[in-house]
Each structure stands twice: as C-alpha cells, then as structure tokens.
Amino acid sequence: MTNINASAEAGLIACILVDSSDSVLLDALKAGISEAISEAHFETPAYRLVWDACNAVYSAGDPVDMVSVMRHMINSGSIAQIGGPARLNQIASTVESTMHAKIWIRDLIEARSRRLIEWNAEVLKAAISEPDNSAQVADIIQKLQDAHLCTIESDDDGDWRVSIEAAEKRFLDMLEGRQSEYEVSTPFPTMDRLAGKWQLGEYVLLAGLSGGGKTALACNISIHIATHGRKTVSGGGKTALACNISIHIATHGRKTAFFSLEMSDIKLIFRMASSLCGISSKRLDSLHALQRDQFQSQLSELKRLDTMRIYQRKMDARAIENTIRHLHKKWGVEVVFIDYAQLIEPYDNKTNREQQVARISRTLKRLTRELNIMVVALAQISKESEKENRKPRASDLRESQALRHDADRCYFIYKPLQNRSGQPQDTESTIYDVLYYVDKNRDDQTGQSVWLRFDTPAQRLREIDERGGF
C-alpha cells in the first residue's frame, strides 16, 4: 500500500468524523466520479472498521460524529481492534477541515482502480501466454471476471468467530427442532424429511421430460416458498397445496424470482392460481359461478403477494446474471427459479453448446455462493428413458452433464407405466402418479423418492402418504 493511499484513507475518515453535517459521508457514498466509496477502497483494517461504523451510525439515523461512532464501536467491540478510543481520537485529529475531502475520495477511487487493473493485467498476461497458445477470447474474459470476483472476496477479511457463531446457531436449531433461517421448506414434507430441506446457498436442479410436469413442479414449489418458505410445515402435503389455500404474505414467505423462458407470465400465473385452488384454467368460460369466484379469489391473492416476481422476456446469460444481482441488492431476493436452463442464451456463440451450458451452469453455481441465495434451475432430459421404459438418470440430461456436476441437489420427476399401487396407468388420464426422486444430494444419501399425484388440469402435485391419501 502506498503512502498516498494511506493518507487518502486517513484523510477521508478524519473529514467524516469532524464534519457535523454528514455531507462528506454522503459525497463519499455517491462519489459522482466513477463509483461510490465502499469498504473495498480501504486497505488499512483500522480505517475500514471506522468506515463501517460511520455507515452503521448513518443507517441508524444518528449524526455521524465522534461520540456516535465511538459509542457504536464500543458496543460492537470493534474499538479494541483499532487500538482503543485514543486511536479513534488520533484518526479524527489528522485533519482540521474538510476542504480536501473530495480529493481524498478521488484518490481512493483511483487507487482502487489501479489495484483492479494490476490484478486483471496479471490474469490477462497469464491467459495469453498459455503454452499451447489456444486461449479463447471468452476464456480470457471469464478469467478476468473471476479475478474481479476474487478481488471482491479478498476485500472481505472474513471473521472466523462470525462463521463459528453461524455454525453453532445452525447446530442449536437442529438440536431444538427449529427451522434454520437458511432452510427452505417445500410443499413435500416427506421429501424434506428424507433428503433434508433445501438451503440458501444451494444450486438445485429439477429435471424431467418435456411436458412431464417439471414446470408445474416448479410452480408448486415456488409459490409455496414465496408464501410459506420460512416456517416448518406440519402434517402432509394436503396442508401445503389444499384447495382454497390462503396466502400469508406477512413474514413467512421468502422473496422469490421466477424466470420463465418457456411461457408467458400470464400463462404461468394462471398455472399458479390453478395449483392453489385446484381449478383448471383451460376452460375458464365453462366454469360455474362458484368456481369462477374461487379462481378470481386466487388471482386477487396472488396480486397482493409481494414476495414473488416473474420475468418472462427472453434474456441471455449475462442479462439474467445482472438481473439476479440487481434483485439481490435492491430487493433482497433469496430464491431464484429458472425455467429452464437449456433455454438461456449463451455468453458466447462461438463455443459449442456443451461448453455454453457448462459456463451458464458455473455462473448459476457461483451466484448461489457469492450472494447466499438458492437457485433452482429446471432442465430437460432426452427421450431415451421413455423409449427404454426406465427411470431417467444423469446421462439423460440434454446438452451438458455440467448441470448435474455443479448442482448441490438433483431431482428427477417422471411418469412410470405403473402407479404407486402397481396398476397400469391410463395414458389418456389427466390425473396420474409420478415419481419424484433424488439423483444427487451433496450433503446426504441419494435415491430417496416420494409418489406425487399429478392433477394436470389444475397443474397441482400433492404427496401421496403411506396410506394412499394426501
């Protein structure tokens, strides 16, 4: 770290502490040059801690002055990490006026930009000097993006105690039977019990044949997460997806985004309403008055739902990635559904399709870790399993095995020739049994399965319990 950068850090922090109007802090937060100042601009740990304290005080609505900042740092325990109150006083006495504040802001931004350029230059140099000289432009761009992410991660010192405390809290939640804040319930409690509940930070794959019910499955799960995702569901699946279910918007739902690349938002919403009330949306004009009122009631409930957003326009991989990042930053999205992965337009059209899908899959995986969100990607499988009259397996995934390789969990849904009772299934029937099973589970065993009753007119899937009921 250069002396110039250290001086800029000290100068800006001192200006914020001696300024009684908060104007210096506001100038730093909006910057107006090329980017806003953040903790990533501070290389000195002590100045970074004070910067964080200033932001916390400001966010709480208190004046950002020596008294408030010191009180906050004492309460949080960070005052000891910078050397005590005397050290904070010393930092504040670095300047007597704020006349050079904008210069310090500019210097910090320029220093940060230089560091990024230097890091990226090293990656670029390594990429173009590969022995076989076969580096593709897309590969080099990817390496530069990865390097940028590494610089972001390197700016986070990481707190071992915080990580241990989070692990300890999760452990105590498990011991006491509480649902962890990281756990996400689905409308299938038996599968949640057998394979473990989904977790924020996971990349989940739902695979099936075209027209085999994977979109209906995603609709059922996404609506459940958006309305009940924060609480443990007791009893059977009947509770989760019963007719005339009431949507509780309050604090139970998780903010969920659904990228529908295959069908319109209106069609998707009709499917969601149908799954909630058990009434088909295909012949709305022939419904009797009570059914119409029930369907209208569900649409009204969905309209009031503030934990679900649907995106239907055709977007390439970069646009989807940027939209997810924006949703996380501005809205706090926790769960993202993509229907379906192989329809995402690639970053680079010059590579083969398998490499394109693999890169898309890696990006989705990286987003789950970086943003601590859950991404649920739907995927189509080939018709080989149908031709051979067998359960689908990983090799049936179309276009790229990377989808399963990257996923933390992989589930398949398919319609066997025999139902749960071993009786032949009528090919013309609109209500039949499907098998929902785990093909991959990074943290547990695989092979767990449950039978679901699929009501295709209502686009609703419900668990069949051991007694054959719902």
DAKA-V325643 format. One record per residue. N is the residue number from 1. SS is DSSP state (2 for helix, 1 for strand, 0 for the rest). PHI is phi in radians with two decimals (999 if undefined). OMEGA is omega in radians with two decimals (* if undefined). Layout:
N	SS	PHI	OMEGA
N	SS	PHI	OMEGA
This chain:
1	0	999	-3.12
2	0	-1.34	3.08
3	2	-1.10	-3.13
4	2	-1.09	-3.13
5	2	-1.17	3.11
6	2	-1.08	3.12
7	2	-1.15	3.13
8	2	-1.14	3.12
9	2	-1.09	-3.14
10	2	-1.10	-3.11
11	2	-1.11	-3.11
12	2	-1.16	3.12
13	2	-1.06	3.14
14	2	-1.11	3.13
15	2	-1.08	3.14
16	2	-1.14	-3.09
17	2	-1.24	-3.11
18	2	-1.60	3.14
19	0	-1.44	-3.08
20	0	-1.59	-3.07
21	0	-1.84	-3.09
22	0	1.19	-3.08
23	2	-1.16	3.14
24	2	-1.15	3.13
25	2	-1.10	3.13
26	2	-1.12	3.07
27	2	-1.06	-3.13
28	2	-1.21	-3.09
29	2	-1.25	3.11
30	2	-1.86	3.03
31	0	0.89	3.10
32	0	1.45	-3.14
33	0	-1.71	3.08
34	0	-2.39	-3.14
35	0	-2.87	3.09
36	0	-1.42	3.09
37	0	-1.27	3.07
38	0	-2.39	-3.14
39	2	-1.11	3.13
40	2	-1.14	-3.14
41	2	-1.44	-3.10
42	0	-1.84	3.11
43	0	-1.53	3.14
44	0	-1.43	-3.08
45	2	-0.95	-3.10
46	2	-1.12	-3.13
47	2	-1.18	3.11
48	2	-1.14	3.12
49	2	-1.12	3.12
50	2	-1.17	3.09
51	2	-1.02	3.12
52	2	-1.06	3.13
53	2	-1.14	3.12
54	2	-1.06	3.13
55	2	-1.13	3.14
56	2	-1.12	3.12
57	2	-1.12	3.14
58	2	-1.10	-3.14
59	2	-1.11	3.13
60	0	-1.36	3.12
61	0	1.51	3.12
62	0	-1.63	3.09
63	0	-1.16	-3.12
64	0	-1.51	3.11
65	0	-2.34	-3.08
66	2	-1.01	-3.08
67	2	-1.11	-3.10
68	2	-1.14	-3.12
69	2	-1.15	3.13
70	2	-1.14	3.13
71	2	-1.07	3.13
72	2	-1.09	-3.10
73	2	-1.18	3.08
74	2	-1.18	-3.12
75	2	-1.14	-3.12
76	2	-1.49	3.14
77	0	1.51	-3.09
78	0	-1.42	-3.12
79	2	-1.10	-3.14
80	2	-1.19	-3.09
81	2	-1.25	3.12
82	2	-1.75	3.11
83	0	1.96	3.08
84	0	1.66	-3.13
85	2	-1.00	-3.13
86	2	-1.08	3.14
87	2	-1.18	3.11
88	2	-1.14	3.08
89	2	-1.09	3.13
90	2	-1.11	3.11
91	2	-1.09	-3.11
92	2	-1.14	-3.10
93	0	-1.49	-3.13
94	0	-1.11	-3.14
95	0	-2.23	3.11
96	0	-1.86	3.13
97	0	-2.48	-3.10
98	0	-1.83	-3.03
99	0	-1.13	-3.12
100	0	-1.79	-3.06
101	2	-1.01	-3.12
102	2	-1.15	3.07
103	2	-1.20	3.11
104	2	-1.09	3.11
105	2	-1.06	3.13
106	2	-1.08	-3.12
107	2	-1.13	3.12
108	2	-1.15	3.12
109	2	-1.14	3.13
110	2	-1.14	3.12
111	2	-1.13	3.11
112	2	-1.11	3.13
113	2	-1.11	3.12
114	2	-1.09	3.14
115	2	-1.11	3.13
116	2	-1.11	3.13
117	2	-1.10	-3.13
118	2	-1.12	3.13
119	2	-1.10	-3.12
120	2	-1.15	3.11
121	2	-1.10	3.11
122	2	-1.12	3.12
123	2	-1.15	3.13
124	2	-1.09	3.13
125	2	-1.08	3.14
126	2	-1.18	-3.08
127	2	-1.20	-3.08
128	2	-1.49	-3.14
129	0	-1.91	3.10
130	0	-1.11	-3.06
131	0	-0.94	-3.10
132	0	-1.52	3.08
133	0	0.92	-3.05
134	0	-1.92	-3.10
135	0	-1.09	3.10
136	0	-1.52	3.14
137	2	-0.99	-3.14
138	2	-1.06	3.13
139	2	-1.13	-3.13
140	2	-1.14	3.12
141	2	-1.07	3.12
142	2	-1.07	3.14
143	2	-1.15	3.09
144	2	-1.15	3.11
145	2	-1.13	3.11
146	2	-1.09	3.12
147	2	-1.13	3.11
148	2	-1.10	3.10
149	2	-1.11	3.12
150	2	-1.13	3.13
151	2	-1.18	3.09
152	2	-1.13	-3.13
153	2	-1.16	-3.12
154	2	-1.23	3.10
155	0	-1.32	3.11
156	0	-1.65	-3.07
157	0	-1.03	-3.09
158	0	1.34	-3.11
159	0	-2.07	-3.11
160	2	-1.03	-3.12
161	2	-1.12	3.12
162	2	-1.10	3.13
163	2	-1.11	3.13
164	2	-1.13	3.13
165	2	-1.09	3.11
166	2	-1.14	3.12
167	2	-1.14	3.14
168	2	-1.14	3.13
169	2	-1.10	3.13
170	2	-1.13	3.12
171	2	-1.09	-3.14
172	2	-1.16	3.08
173	2	-1.05	3.14
174	2	-1.14	-3.13
175	2	-1.09	-3.05
176	0	-1.63	3.06
177	0	1.31	3.11
178	0	-1.54	3.05
179	0	-1.39	3.13
180	0	-1.15	3.09
181	0	-1.12	3.13
182	0	-1.55	-3.07
183	1	-1.43	-3.14
184	1	-2.19	3.12
185	0	-1.38	3.01
186	0	-1.97	3.14
187	0	-1.35	-3.11
188	0	-2.10	-3.02
189	2	-1.08	3.12
190	2	-1.14	3.09
191	2	-1.15	3.07
192	2	-1.02	-3.12
193	2	-1.29	-3.08
194	2	-1.28	-3.04
195	2	-1.83	-3.09
196	0	1.55	3.13
197	0	-1.19	3.07
198	1	-1.13	-3.08
199	1	-2.24	2.95
200	0	-1.04	-3.09
201	0	1.64	-3.14
202	0	-1.78	3.05
203	1	-1.93	-3.03
204	1	-1.95	3.12
205	1	-2.01	3.04
206	1	-2.00	-3.02
207	1	-2.08	3.11
208	1	-3.03	3.10
209	0	-1.21	3.03
210	0	-1.11	-3.09
211	0	1.36	-3.09
212	0	-1.61	3.06
213	0	1.87	-3.08
214	2	-1.23	3.09
215	2	-1.19	3.07
216	2	-1.07	3.10
217	2	-1.04	-3.14
218	2	-1.12	3.11
219	2	-1.08	3.14
220	2	-1.05	-3.09
221	2	-1.24	-3.08
222	2	-1.14	3.11
223	2	-1.13	3.11
224	2	-1.08	-3.14
225	2	-1.15	-3.11
226	2	-1.23	-3.10
227	2	-2.02	-3.08
228	2	-2.26	-2.94
229	0	-1.09	-3.09
230	0	-1.79	-3.11
231	0	-2.25	-3.14
232	0	-1.33	3.13
233	0	-1.62	3.12
234	0	-1.72	3.13
235	0	1.43	-3.06
236	0	-1.61	3.14
237	2	-1.11	3.13
238	2	-1.01	-3.14
239	2	-1.14	-3.01
240	2	-1.25	-3.00
241	2	-2.21	-3.10
242	0	-1.23	3.11
243	0	-1.07	3.14
244	0	1.09	3.11
245	0	-1.04	3.12
246	0	-1.71	-3.11
247	0	-1.49	3.12
248	0	-1.77	-3.05
249	0	-1.29	-3.04
250	0	-0.48	-3.01
251	0	-1.87	-3.02
252	0	-1.48	-3.05
253	0	-1.47	3.03
254	0	-1.74	-3.14
255	0	-1.18	-2.97
256	1	-2.23	3.07
257	1	-2.00	-3.12
258	1	-2.16	3.08
259	1	-1.65	-3.10
260	1	-1.73	-3.09
261	0	-1.63	-3.06
262	0	-1.93	-3.10
263	0	-2.41	-3.10
264	0	-1.23	3.13
265	2	-1.13	-3.13
266	2	-1.13	3.13
267	2	-1.11	-3.14
268	2	-1.15	3.13
269	2	-1.14	3.07
270	2	-1.03	3.12
271	2	-1.12	3.13
272	2	-1.13	3.13
273	2	-1.10	3.12
274	2	-1.08	-3.11
275	2	-1.15	-3.12
276	2	-1.36	-3.07
277	2	-1.87	3.10
278	0	1.31	-3.12
279	0	-2.05	-3.11
280	0	-1.14	3.13
281	0	-1.69	-3.05
282	0	-1.35	-3.13
283	0	-2.27	-3.10
284	2	-1.11	-3.10
285	2	-1.24	-3.11
286	2	-1.76	-3.14
287	0	-1.27	3.04
288	0	-1.40	-2.96
289	2	-1.00	-3.10
290	2	-1.13	3.12
291	2	-1.12	3.11
292	2	-1.08	3.13
293	2	-1.12	3.13
294	2	-1.14	-3.14
295	2	-1.15	3.10
296	2	-1.08	3.12
297	2	-1.08	3.12
298	2	-1.16	3.08
299	2	-1.09	3.11
300	2	-1.14	3.10
301	2	-1.13	3.12
302	2	-1.11	3.13
303	2	-1.09	-3.13
304	2	-1.47	-3.09
305	0	-1.27	-3.09
306	0	-1.82	3.13
307	0	-1.98	-3.14
308	1	-2.33	3.03
309	1	-2.33	-3.10
310	1	-2.10	3.10
311	1	-2.12	-3.04
312	0	-2.01	-3.06
313	0	-1.23	-3.13
314	0	-1.19	-3.12
315	0	-2.28	3.05
316	1	-1.44	-3.05
317	2	-1.05	-3.11
318	2	-1.17	3.13
319	2	-1.14	3.11
320	2	-1.13	3.12
321	2	-1.03	-3.12
322	2	-1.14	3.12
323	2	-1.13	3.12
324	2	-1.11	3.12
325	2	-1.07	3.14
326	2	-1.13	3.12
327	2	-1.08	3.13
328	2	-1.19	-3.09
329	2	-1.28	-3.02
330	2	-1.61	-3.02
331	0	-2.05	-3.13
332	0	1.43	-3.14
333	0	-1.01	-3.13
334	0	-2.00	-3.09
335	1	-2.31	-3.12
336	1	-2.18	3.04
337	1	-1.89	3.11
338	1	-2.25	-3.10
339	1	-2.09	-0.01
340	0	-2.35	-2.92
341	2	-1.06	-3.07
342	2	-1.27	3.09
343	2	-1.58	3.14
344	0	-1.22	3.10
345	1	-1.22	-2.97
346	0	-1.30	3.02
347	0	-1.20	-3.01
348	0	-2.38	-3.12
349	0	-1.43	-3.06
350	0	-1.48	3.13
351	0	-1.55	3.13
352	0	-1.27	-3.00
353	2	-1.11	3.14
354	2	-1.06	3.11
355	2	-1.18	3.13
356	2	-1.10	-3.13
357	2	-1.14	3.13
358	2	-1.08	3.14
359	2	-1.19	3.08
360	2	-1.05	-3.14
361	2	-1.10	3.12
362	2	-1.09	3.13
363	2	-1.13	3.12
364	2	-1.07	3.11
365	2	-1.08	-3.11
366	2	-1.12	3.13
367	2	-1.10	3.14
368	2	-1.08	-3.11
369	2	-1.32	-3.06
370	2	-1.19	-3.07
371	2	-1.75	-3.07
372	0	0.96	3.06
373	0	-2.03	3.05
374	1	-1.91	3.07
375	1	-1.95	3.10
376	1	-1.96	-3.11
377	1	-1.83	3.04
378	1	-1.50	-3.13
379	1	-2.52	3.09
380	1	-1.58	3.06
381	1	-2.02	3.13
382	0	-1.27	-3.10
383	0	-1.58	-3.13
384	2	-1.06	-3.13
385	2	-1.10	3.13
386	2	-1.20	3.13
387	2	-1.14	-3.08
388	0	-1.64	3.10
389	0	0.92	-3.13
390	0	-2.51	3.07
391	0	-1.17	3.05
392	0	-1.10	3.09
393	0	-2.37	-3.02
394	2	-0.98	-3.09
395	2	-1.15	3.13
396	2	-1.46	3.12
397	1	-1.07	-3.09
398	0	-1.39	2.91
399	0	1.35	3.14
400	0	-2.86	3.05
401	0	-1.36	-3.13
402	2	-1.09	3.14
403	2	-1.00	3.13
404	2	-1.28	-3.12
405	2	-1.05	-3.09
406	2	-1.37	-3.04
407	0	-1.17	3.00
408	0	-1.38	3.10
409	1	-2.40	3.08
410	1	-2.35	-3.14
411	1	-2.09	3.04
412	1	-2.02	3.02
413	1	-2.27	3.11
414	1	-2.71	-3.12
415	0	-1.80	3.09
416	0	-1.35	3.14
417	0	-1.23	3.10
418	1	-1.91	3.11
419	0	-1.43	-3.09
420	0	-1.04	-3.11
421	0	-1.48	-3.14
422	0	1.50	3.12
423	0	-1.57	3.11
424	1	-1.04	3.13
425	0	-1.63	3.13
426	0	-1.19	-3.11
427	0	-1.16	-3.13
428	0	-1.62	-3.08
429	0	-1.24	3.12
430	0	-1.67	3.08
431	1	-2.22	-3.07
432	1	-2.64	-3.10
433	1	-1.65	3.05
434	1	-2.20	3.12
435	1	-1.79	-3.12
436	1	-2.04	-2.99
437	1	-2.44	-3.07
438	1	-1.66	3.08
439	1	-1.72	3.11
440	1	-2.59	3.11
441	1	-2.58	-2.99
442	0	-1.06	-3.06
443	0	-1.81	-3.07
444	0	-2.75	3.12
445	0	-1.29	3.08
446	0	-1.99	3.10
447	0	1.70	3.12
448	0	-1.11	-3.11
449	1	-2.57	3.02
450	1	-2.41	3.06
451	1	-1.58	3.09
452	1	-2.11	3.02
453	1	-1.63	-3.07
454	1	-1.80	3.05
455	1	-1.61	-3.01
456	0	-1.18	3.10
457	0	-1.06	-3.13
458	0	-1.58	-3.13
459	0	0.94	-3.07
460	1	-2.16	3.08
461	1	-2.04	3.14
462	1	-2.31	3.10
463	1	-1.17	2.98
464	0	-1.78	-3.10
465	0	-1.36	-3.04
466	0	-1.07	-3.13
467	0	-1.61	3.11
468	0	1.59	3.12
469	0	-1.61	-3.10
470	0	-2.12	*
